[in-house]
Amino acid sequence: MSKKLILIALTVSLGGFLFGFDAGIISGVMTFAGPEFNLSDIQSGWVVSSPSFAAMIAMIFSGRLSDITGRKRILIVVAFLYAISALLSAYADSYEMLFIARMIGGLAFGAALVLAPTYIAEISTSENRGKLVSIQQLNIVLGFFAAFLSNYFFNKYNTANNTLFTDENVWRWMLGVELIPALLYFILLFFVPKSPRWLFTKRRYAEAKRILSTIYGKEMAETESSIILSSLNHNDGQAQEKVKIKDLFKPALRFVLIVGLLVGILQQITGINAIYFYATSIFKQTGIGTNAAFASGILLSSITVVFTLVAMYLIDKMGRRPLMLIGTAGIAISLLVCAYGFKQATYQLSKDNIEQLKFGEASKLMAVNDKLYESDIDFKNDMKSILGNQVYSRNDGAILEAATSINAYLVLTGILGFVACFAFSLGPVMWVLLSELFPNKYRGFAVGVIAFVNSFISWLVQLLFPWELSNFGNALTFFIFGIIALVGFFSMLKVLPETKGKSLEQIERDLVTY
């Protein structure tokens, strides 16, 4: 594998880094921005999930636009939108401005998540495609790591003696720092070549062969060119024909569409973005406190990076199917462990606990002195009733730390087990599979449609998660996610194909019948 090919894949997938950074940052931002704007559960969910809502729109159109104008050109627009979103988010002076600014970022990462794996698959060979497409997921989890690390330090230096960072502005710094990688991404994209497979579909053969030669050398470029041209000719020379949504439902594509939709839905419906986007809030539910919750985010993202590297090492050796099945089974077990841990929790504030709380309204909690709660819903509802939503939101970490009796290690093990299993299965392997399953002619559009469904599920999960915690409680929420993962495991056991070691053209011959 040439260094040039690796550099191109790393550059193109920087959009994934920005997505991960934005997703990780918001978990810390809402600790401060939520109370400042006095947001309800649904409003908090909307601020967090609004990028995914916008991403749905981008995912539908970006694949088709890239089929017309090229992958590279759309990716440059994506980088510009990331930069604009970071600036506007940092300067948001209202709830409405904040979610609109984040929706602009959503348009960017919606397009990036579709186009980066598509582009990388189109410049790769069958031997290295799994590793190279997985770089997208590696960049996503590195973005998470950078965000949780950034949040940790911003929170650490947000002290009473520090005039630069305060509860009122520290979240603006958290959001604004995203401008730096966004500008770097924008500049670097001008140095990557156009997709050679896309150029072949546009009959720009000389340009496509020249790019393949610069990446692989003349001999391999000739081999790849003949394979691609043979595939295009096999499809009756209709590579330039406009693809419509109804074309995806042709009998020939039925199987790959079912597999793509199954994997695309399962990746999000198991709740991974609820974990990432609300990581700080979830860790606070275990009673470890606000500072420890920020620190635990670093541990979570570190484990994600490690197991994504494991996936990159194994995906072209072990194959896609084993990683997906092992990982999904582990996800189901981990989520059910979390549900069990939260189910055993109790909540009680003693007089000493209340006196140690360092906020003005804490004395009001004497009304529930020594009252034992076996339900987190009842406990949090009483706290909000006594203190008001805004005061409770600002101090929930300290209150839960004082009141919660729980096996925190069991819950944390479940959460970390979930993200580890996700990181070597559904996370990277989904994008590899989507970039492989569909023929050249349909790839951009089909991946966009499935990514739209994926993003819609992600948006619903993020939007409803705060409401679920308030109305279903921690235990039932995680139990539901665990059962969904279990159903997903048995579904994939039945239908998931293996694509390891096959060229895109060979996969098309095996799975698509014309």
BELWOUR-V810908 format. One record per backbone hydrogen bond with DSSP energy under -1.0 kcal/mol. CO is the residue of the C=O (numbers start at 0). NH is the residue of the N-H. If there is no record, write none. Layout:
CO&NH, CO&NH
This chain:
1&5, 2&6, 3&7, 4&8, 5&9, 6&10, 7&11, 8&12, 10&13, 12&15, 13&17, 14&18, 15&19, 16&20, 17&21, 18&22, 19&23, 20&24, 21&25, 24&27, 24&28, 25&29, 28&31, 28&32, 29&33, 31&35, 32&36, 33&38, 39&43, 40&44, 41&45, 42&46, 43&47, 44&48, 45&49, 48&52, 49&53, 50&54, 51&55, 53&57, 54&58, 55&59, 56&60, 57&61, 60&64, 61&65, 62&66, 63&67, 64&68, 65&69, 69&73, 70&74, 71&75, 72&76, 73&77, 74&78, 75&79, 76&80, 77&81, 78&82, 79&83, 80&84, 81&85, 82&86, 83&87, 84&88, 85&89, 86&90, 88&91, 93&97, 94&98, 95&99, 96&100, 97&101, 98&102, 99&103, 100&104, 101&105, 102&106, 103&107, 104&108, 105&109, 106&110, 107&111, 108&112, 110&114, 111&115, 113&117, 114&118, 115&119, 116&120, 117&121, 124&128, 127&131, 128&132, 129&133, 132&135, 133&137, 134&138, 135&139, 136&140, 137&141, 138&142, 139&143, 140&144, 141&145, 142&146, 143&147, 144&148, 145&149, 146&150, 147&151, 148&152, 149&153, 150&154, 151&155, 152&156, 156&158, 158&161, 165&169, 168&171, 168&172, 169&173, 170&174, 171&175, 172&176, 174&177, 175&178, 176&179, 177&181, 178&182, 179&183, 180&184, 181&185, 182&186, 183&187, 184&188, 186&189, 187&190, 188&191, 194&198, 195&199, 196&200, 197&201, 198&203, 199&202, 202&204, 203&207, 204&208, 205&209, 206&210, 207&211, 208&212, 209&213, 210&214, 211&215, 212&216, 216&220, 217&221, 218&222, 219&223, 220&224, 221&225, 222&226, 223&227, 224&228, 225&229, 226&230, 227&231, 228&232, 229&233, 230&234, 231&236, 232&235, 234&237, 237&240, 243&246, 244&247, 245&248, 246&249, 249&252, 252&256, 253&257, 254&258, 255&259, 256&260, 257&261, 258&262, 259&263, 260&264, 261&265, 262&266, 264&268, 265&269, 267&270, 270&274, 271&275, 272&276, 273&277, 275&278, 277&281, 278&282, 279&283, 280&284, 282&285, 283&286, 288&292, 289&293, 290&294, 291&295, 292&296, 294&298, 295&299, 296&300, 297&301, 298&302, 299&303, 300&304, 301&305, 302&306, 303&307, 304&308, 305&309, 306&310, 307&311, 308&312, 309&313, 310&314, 313&316, 313&317, 313&318, 319&323, 320&324, 321&325, 322&326, 323&327, 324&328, 325&329, 326&330, 327&331, 328&332, 329&333, 330&334, 331&335, 332&336, 333&337, 334&338, 335&339, 336&340, 337&341, 338&342, 339&343, 341&344, 345&404, 346&372, 348&369, 349&353, 350&354, 351&355, 353&356, 358&361, 360&363, 361&364, 362&365, 363&366, 364&367, 365&368, 367&370, 372&346, 374&378, 375&379, 376&380, 377&381, 378&382, 379&383, 380&384, 381&385, 382&386, 383&387, 387&391, 388&392, 389&393, 390&394, 394&398, 395&399, 396&400, 397&401, 398&402, 399&403, 402&347, 404&345, 405&407, 406&410, 407&411, 408&412, 409&413, 410&414, 411&415, 412&416, 413&417, 414&418, 415&419, 416&420, 417&421, 418&422, 421&424, 421&426, 424&428, 427&431, 428&432, 429&433, 430&434, 432&435, 432&436, 438&442, 441&445, 442&446, 443&447, 444&448, 445&449, 446&450, 447&451, 448&452, 449&453, 450&454, 451&455, 452&456, 453&457, 454&458, 455&459, 456&460, 457&461, 458&462, 459&463, 460&464, 463&467, 464&468, 465&469, 466&470, 467&471, 467&472, 472&476, 473&477, 474&478, 475&479, 476&480, 477&481, 478&482, 479&483, 480&484, 481&485, 482&486, 483&487, 484&488, 485&489, 486&490, 487&491, 488&492, 490&494, 491&495, 498&501, 502&506, 503&507, 504&508, 505&509, 506&510, 507&511
